[in-house]
Amino acid sequence: MLVLGLETSCDETACALVADGRTVRSNVIASQHELHAEYQGVVPEIASRAHVERLTPVLREALRQAGVQLDDVEAVAVGNRPGLIGSLLVGVSAAKGLAWGLGVPLVGVDHIHAHLYAGLLETEDPPFPALGLVVSGGHTSMYFMRSPIELHRIGATIDDALGEAYDKVATILGLPYPGGPMVDRLAASGDPHAFDFPVSRLAPGSLDFSFSGLKTAVLYAVRGVPGADAPARTLTDGVRADVCASFQRAASRAVILKLERAFAQLEAEGARPRSLLTGGGVTANSRLRAELTAFCITHGVEFRLPAMAYCMDNAAMIAGLGERLLASGHRSDMTLYATPVTTC
């Protein structure tokens, strides 16, 4: 089945054509970074208007790269949750029109679930059950997965998502938007032990995440503690690099700590994970990728890390998961609606 995927949940306008849930025929993304850079974050109204302008050209380019016509499309999948409601409405409306006009099935896809499917593109399925980890700008969640389409959330952030914390730290350091890649780049030349930033643990046994305390610790280390005598630091290139490296060490350690807890709890329940599936923009981070790899080697589980092209928001993961959902009997109709919250 050749599935057309549409993704407009935030500030990437994306279309992809994927065959049989695995083979990516095209994956075209139009980023909006230049539109939001001066605001140091995504402006919802600007994002939704840009989607309206860019969706048709992106769709045409995806069809051209795949070497197919619109009539060759056998189903339409769209990310309809979660995300910015105005952005989602653009993609959902377009998907409904395309599915209706072509007379093909329509399926709504959860964006977070699709991130976990990204590591299954262009490859065979890993052994299940699996642990699933999504780390992005808006979400940090952990799942127990019995199959690619059966998942249960076992942990989530109670405040900032990891990607959000990266962007806020970048703002504190005066780095340009988007900040996450800049923090990773500077950390490569810094000392990860220069600052003793806290590693969030929450309650014993908790599988939830928290990054607001870490973000605040960085703020105080850079600008000083309000009401205290500690002055703000002079932000030389060396200080910035050390802050970035120390922040990354603490952030990555917090993620690994919760994976360790989840693995131990599931193993005690007789549901030992055989794989780790990851997804989301922060999986492009060099330190986290290295620590996740080491975690999987230590525990003897298969690691599915998406290719760089599929770490960020993209439509290939939407189309791939959409095909799996359609094959299992899931269908949407013209009452499909956009919602800002996840269902998984």
N, C-alpha and C positions, 0 to 999 in steps of 0.2 A: 504494500500500500504506500502510495506517495502522499505524504501529509504536508500541508502548508502550515507553518507555525507563525504566529504573530505575538510579539512581546512589546508592551508599552507601559509597564508597571511604574516606571519612574522617569528617568531622563535618557534612556536608550530606546530608539525606534528600531526594531529589529524584525526581519522576516527570514525564514529559512525553509528549505525543502529537504525533507528527510525520508528516505525509503526504508520500509520495514522496521522502523523504530531505531535503526542503527546507522545506516549509511547516509552521511551528510552530503547532500548534493550541492547545497549552497547555504551560506550563513552570512547575511549582510546586516551590519549594524551602523546606524548613524548616531554618533554621540552628540550630546549637547553641552559639553564641558565649557565651550567658549561662551555660551549664553549665560551660564550661572557663575562663572569664575569671579566676577566683581562682587557677587553677593556671598561668596564663601559657602555656598550651599545651594540646593535645588529649590527654585521658586516654582511652586505648583502650577500657577497660571501660565507662566512662560513655558513650562514643560509641556502642558497639554496643547497649547497652540502650536508648538514646534512639531509635536506628533502629527497634528492635522496636516501640516505643510509637508512633512517628510515621508509619511507612510506610503503614499502611492509611488514615489520614485524608488524607495527602498524595495517595495514589492516587485516593481519592474526589473530592478537589478538582480534580485534573487532569482527570478524566473530566467533571466538571461544567463546568469552564471550556471544555473542548473541545466540549461539547454532544453527547457520544456515550455509548453504553453499553459495558460491558465486552465484550459480544458483538461489537461492531464492530471490536475489535482484531484485526488480521490477523497480527501477529508480536510477539514480545517480545524486546527487546534489554536486556542488563544489563552494567554495568561489572564485570567479574570479576577485573581485574588492572590495575595494582598498587594497593596500599593497605593499610590496617590489616586484618588477616585476620578479626578478629571482625566488623568493619563490613561487609566484603565478603560474608561468609557470610550475613548478613541479606538482602542484595539478591539474591544468587544463589539462595538457598532460595526466596524469594518468586517470582522469575522462573521457576524450574522449575515451581512449583506452578501459576502462572498459565498458562504455556504448555501444560502437561499438561492442566489443566482445560478450557482453551479449544480444545485440539486444534490449536494454531498453532505455526509454527516458533519456535525459540529460537536466539539467537546471542549468544555472549560477545564483549564489546568491550573492547579495551585502552583504559584511561582516558587515557593519554598521547596515543595516536593520535587519540582523540576530541577532545582539545583542539585539534589541528591542523585537525580538520573543522569546528570551531565557526564559523570565518570563512566557511564555505560555506553556512551556514543562511540561508534566505530570499534567496538570490542565485544567480547562475550560477557555474559553475566558472571559475577563473582559468586562464590558459595554463600548461601544464606543459612541461618540468620546473620544479620549484620548490624553494626552500629552506624548511625548516620549523623553527620555533623555539618550544619550549615553555619557559616560565619560570613556575614556580609555587612553592608553599611546600615541596613535596617533590622537585621535579624541575627541572633546567635541562639541556636537551638540544637538539641540532641535527640536522636530517635532510636527506637528499637525497630528494626525492619525484618519482617518475615519473608518478604519478596520485594521486587522493585515497585510494586503498587500497594503493598500492605505495610503501613508504618504507624507507630504510636509514639507520640512525643513524651520523653521522660525528663527533659530539662530545658530551661529557656532563661534568657536574661531577665532580671527583675528591674533593670534600669537601662543603661546604654547598651546598644549592640557594639560588638568589637570594632567594626568598621567605623561606627560613629565616634568611638573613643579615639581611634587613629586620626580622624579628621579634626577633632577638637584639640588633640595634642599638636597637630600641625599648625592650627590657628594660634595656639599659645606661643609657638616657636616662630611665628611669622612666616610660615612656609606657604607657597602658593597652592591653590585648589586645583585638582583634588589632592588632599594631603597624604593619604595612605601610602602611595608609591614613593613620595618624597621622604617620608619617615623611614621606609625600608631602605632606600638608597643611602641616606645619611648614616643609618645604623651600621652599615658595613664597615665604616671607618671609625666607629666609636667603641668605647669600653662598656660592655654590658653590666659591669659591676661598679661603675662610677657612682651610681645612685641606687640606694636600697629601697626601691619602690615596692609597695605591698602586693602580695599575691592573694587575691580573693578566695576564700574558702567557704564562707557562709556556715550554716549549721553542719555538724558532723553527718555525713551521709547524703547531704544535699547535692543534687545534680544540676541545680540552677547556677546561673552565672551572674556576676556583678562587676561592672567596670567603672562605675562612677567614682568610687574611692580612688582607684588608680589614676584616673584623669585628674582628680582634685590634688592628689599627691604631686603630680607633674606640675600643676599650676602653682602650688606653693613652693616647689623647688626652684621654679623659674622666677616667679614674681614676688616671692616672700610670703610669710604667713601674716594675715591681717592682725594688727594689734601687737605684733611681736617686733623684736629688734632686727630680725633677719632681713637684710636688704635684698632687693631684686638682683638677679645675676646679670652680668654683662653677657649677652648672647653672642659669643664668638662662634666661629664654625666648629671648633673643637667641642665647646659646651653643647651646642645643638646635636652634634653627632653622639656624644655621650648620653644625653637625655634620650635620644631616639633608641639607642642600643639598649639602655637600661629599661625603658618602657617596653620594648619588644620582648625582652627576657621575661619580665613580669607577666605580660599579657599572654604570651605563649605558655608559660608555666601554669597559669590559671586554667587554660583550655586542657592541657595534658592532665592536670590533676583531676578534673571532672571526668575525663575519659577513663582514667585509672579507676575511679570510683564506680563508674557505670560498668566497666568490664568486670570488676570484682563482684558487684551485686548480681549481675546477670549470670555470671558463672556459678555463684552460690545457689541460684534458682534453677540451675540445670539448663540454662539457655545461653551457653557460651557463644559469643559472636565469633564468626569465622572470617568476617571481612569488616573493613572500615570504609564507608562511602563518605566523601566530603564534597562540598560545593559552596559557592558564594565567592564574592570578590576578594575576601581576605585570604582565601586559599592560594592566591597568587603571591602572598608574602613569603619571602625566602626563608626566614627563620621558622615560621610556622610549618612550612612544607618540610623542612629538615627534621623538626621535632616530631611531626606526625609520622614521617617515615621511620624514625627511630622507635617510636611507640609500637608500630606494627611489627617491626623486626623483633622487638623484645617479646611481644605476645604471640608471635607466630601466626598473624592474621594477614589476609590479603588486603592490600591498600589500593583503593581506587581514587586517584587524584585526577580531576578533570584536566585536560589539556588547557593551556593558557587561554586559548580562544573561547573556551566554554566555562571559564571561571567567572567571568563577568556576566552581567545580564545579557542573554542572547535568546534567539528564537529556536535554535536547533534543539535545545533541551525541552522546550515546549512541544515541538513537533514530535520528538522521540517519545516522550512520556505520553503524549496524546495518542499515538498509535497503540501503545500498550493498553491504555485505558479503553480505547475503542475495541481492541481485540478481546478484552475481558467483559464487554457488554455495557460499558459506560457510554452514555450519550447525553447531549444537551439539546434543548430545543430553543425556540426563539424567545423564551422567557428568561434565558440565561442573563444574569445580571452581574455587574461589577461590584465588588465589595472590598473595602480597604483592609479587611482582616483575613488571616489565614484560617483554613479549616483543618489543618493538620498540625 
